[in-house]
Amino acid sequence: MTDLTKANGHTQITAQDHVLNAHEFLKAFLNKFDTAKRGGIHDFMEISLFNMINLAIGNVDKYLSQGHREVNGNEICQIVVDSYQIILDNMKRNIEGMNEVTMR
């Protein structure tokens, strides 16, 4: 696993460094598969990440569209985590019924 602790020349990593490192890591990950055959495990990973992020954004947008006077950051974090969990639960349920996956 990749460690996202590149500190951009600082002795200690900042929260902003961590976010930027995560962004660069995901861009590099996706770029590795430009020429890969479609339908592989990388597609499974990409679609899974997309589904989690897409649902989280939709649910956060729904929360914000209700016209809150004050936005609670903890509630936003909980919405994101709950969204991810919905996708993960669906993925687990789908995997249980899948035929054997072969690696080529």
N, C-alpha and C positions, 0 to 999 in steps of 0.2 A: 504494500500500500504506500502511496505517496504521502509524505509529510508536508503539510502546508504551512511551514514555519519560516519561509524565506523572509527575512526582516528588512530587505531593501537598504542594506548598509547600516541599519540600527542594531544596537545590542539586544534589543527586545522587540518582538513582533507586536505591532499594534493591531487593533480590530480591523482597521482599514486595510492593512497589509494582508491580513487573513482573508478578507473578502476578495481582494484583488488576486491573491494567489489561487483561491478557489476558482475564480472566473477564468484565469489563464489555464489552470489545470483542465477544466472542462472543455475549453476551446481546443487545447492540444489533444485531448481524448477524442473529440469528434473529428478532428483533422486526420487522425490515424486511419480512419475508415473510409476515406474518400473513394478509394478504389476497391474496397472490399465487396464481396458478393452480397447481394441483398438477402435478407432472411436469416442472417447469422446471429450469434449471441450478442454481438455489438448492437444490432437493431433492437433486440429485446431490451438491452440496457438503455439505449437512447429513448425508445418509446416509453419505457418506465419512467425515466426522469422527466420527459415531456409531460406525461400524464399527471405526475405528482405536482409539477410546477403549474401546469395549466389549471388544474382543479383548485390549487391553493390561491392562485391569482383571482380566479372567478369567485371563490368564496370570500376573499378579502374585499374584492370590489363590491360584492353584495352587502357585506358588513358596512362598508363605507358609504354606500348609496342610501342607507337608511337615515343619513343626516345626523350623525352623532355630533354633539357639541364638543366633546373631548374624545379623542381616539386613545384607547387604552392599548399600549404596546404589548402587554401581557396577553390581552385578548387576541390581538393579531397573531402573536406567536402560537397561541393555542389553536386558532383557526388553521394556521399553516400545518401544524403537527397533525391535527385531526384529518385534514385533507390528505396528507401523505399516508396516514394510517388507512384511510378508506381505500386508496389505490393498492397499498400493500396487502390488505385483507383480500381484495378482489384477485390480486395476482396469486396469492397463496391458494385460494379456492380454485382458480383456473388451472394451476399447476397440478393440483391433486388429481384432476381428471384428464390430464394430458397423456398421450402415448409417449414412449421413450424418445428422447431427443438424441439424435446422433450427431457427433462432431466430425466434420470432414476437414 
